[in-house]
Amino acid sequence: MSEFTKSKVNLNIDSGIADMRAQYREKGIPTILDESLNLLLLTLKIKNPKKILEIGTATGMSGICMLLNSQAHLTTIEANEQSYLSAKANFESYGLSTRVSAYFADAGDAIRFLDGGYDFIFLDGAKARYYDYLPELKRLLAKGGVLFADNVLFRGLIECKKPPHRDMTIVRNMRAFIDDLTTDKNYTASVIDCGDGVLIAYAN
Ligand SMILES: C[S@@+](CC[C@H](N)C(=O)[O-])C[C@H]1O[C@@H](n2cnc3c(N)ncnc32)[C@H](O)[C@@H]1O
């Protein structure tokens, strides 16, 4: 993403959330980059979903932003107990608990038990697992629904000709994930050079 493009990102989010995001980031707790969050919220507003699934809640920052920018119900899954508990408290403090089903679970296990009909999926969990999740995510995403996957270029390594050996599993799996969605005739998909790389797919 160019510096010019980045300079045009103007995140329109609650100031309390902006402060919390900055504090979490200082502590090394992950949350989506500003430019990717901006694109996420833009996509969300265009789609205006009723039922969102998020893989990778962390402390609930992206979840709260999605809820404040839609009328949707959010199902969100997090494998780290401390993050899950922080997210629950954060949803509560924003008065959003009744609009959230938050699960402390491994996403790969949990998604197998969900019923379908999601019209928006935000995929932001373990990067090496995106491809494993894909058959279930396709089952869960309604026709006309949108899948928004973050970090698909993974620090540039996915495009790299010779990625470090230690990153080969994630590179191989992420390439398979991207190839699958960009060649599947049932989806209209695009990889976007925004933040750490975003893939947006529409279920035709
Ligand atoms: C990039 S962070 C999510 C950030 C969050 N969506 C946001 O923007 O505020 C990824 C999260 O996925 C969680 N995670 C990793 N592996 C997971 C798994 N197998 N199942 C569920 N969550 C997982 C991590 O604990 C981490 O909190």
The ligand as an SDF file (V2000), in Angstrom:
LIG
                    3D

 27 29  0  0  0  0  0  0  0  0999 V2000
   -5.1740  -10.9000   14.6540 C   0  0  0  0  0  0  0  0  0  0  0  0
   -5.9090  -11.4190   16.1290 S   0  0  0  0  0  0  0  0  0  0  0  0
   -7.5760  -10.9230   15.9730 C   0  0  0  0  0  0  0  0  0  0  0  0
   -7.7590   -9.4450   16.0610 C   0  0  0  0  0  0  0  0  0  0  0  0
   -9.1900   -8.9780   16.1380 C   0  0  0  0  0  0  0  0  0  0  0  0
   -9.9950   -9.5470   15.0680 N   0  0  0  0  0  0  0  0  0  0  0  0
   -9.2210   -7.4840   16.0240 C   0  0  0  0  0  0  0  0  0  0  0  0
   -9.0210   -6.9500   14.9060 O   0  0  0  0  0  0  0  0  0  0  0  0
   -9.3880   -6.8160   17.0700 O   0  0  0  0  0  0  0  0  0  0  0  0
   -6.0270  -13.1530   15.9280 C   0  0  0  0  0  0  0  0  0  0  0  0
   -6.6950  -13.8480   17.0860 C   0  0  0  0  0  0  0  0  0  0  0  0
   -6.9560  -15.2060   16.6950 O   0  0  0  0  0  0  0  0  0  0  0  0
   -6.8270  -16.0090   17.8410 C   0  0  0  0  0  0  0  0  0  0  0  0
   -6.6230  -17.4030   17.4190 N   0  0  0  0  0  0  0  0  0  0  0  0
   -5.4660  -17.9980   17.0170 C   0  0  0  0  0  0  0  0  0  0  0  0
   -5.6820  -19.2800   16.7320 N   0  0  0  0  0  0  0  0  0  0  0  0
   -7.0000  -19.5080   16.9340 C   0  0  0  0  0  0  0  0  0  0  0  0
   -7.8250  -20.6590   16.8120 C   0  0  0  0  0  0  0  0  0  0  0  0
   -7.3330  -21.8240   16.4040 N   0  0  0  0  0  0  0  0  0  0  0  0
   -9.1340  -20.5350   17.1040 N   0  0  0  0  0  0  0  0  0  0  0  0
   -9.6580  -19.3440   17.5170 C   0  0  0  0  0  0  0  0  0  0  0  0
   -8.9110  -18.2300   17.6670 N   0  0  0  0  0  0  0  0  0  0  0  0
   -7.6040  -18.3070   17.3830 C   0  0  0  0  0  0  0  0  0  0  0  0
   -5.6210  -15.4270   18.5660 C   0  0  0  0  0  0  0  0  0  0  0  0
   -5.6060  -15.8020   19.9290 O   0  0  0  0  0  0  0  0  0  0  0  0
   -5.8160  -13.9360   18.3360 C   0  0  0  0  0  0  0  0  0  0  0  0
   -6.4860  -13.3300   19.4230 O   0  0  0  0  0  0  0  0  0  0  0  0
  1  2  1  0
  2  3  1  0
  2 10  1  0
  3  4  1  0
  4  5  1  0
  5  6  1  0
  5  7  1  0
  7  8  2  0
  7  9  1  0
 10 11  1  0
 11 12  1  0
 11 26  1  0
 12 13  1  0
 13 14  1  0
 13 24  1  0
 14 15  1  0
 14 23  1  0
 15 16  2  0
 16 17  1  0
 17 18  1  0
 17 23  2  0
 18 19  1  0
 18 20  2  0
 20 21  1  0
 21 22  2  0
 22 23  1  0
 24 25  1  0
 24 26  1  0
 26 27  1  0
M  CHG  2   2   1   9  -1
M  END
$$$$
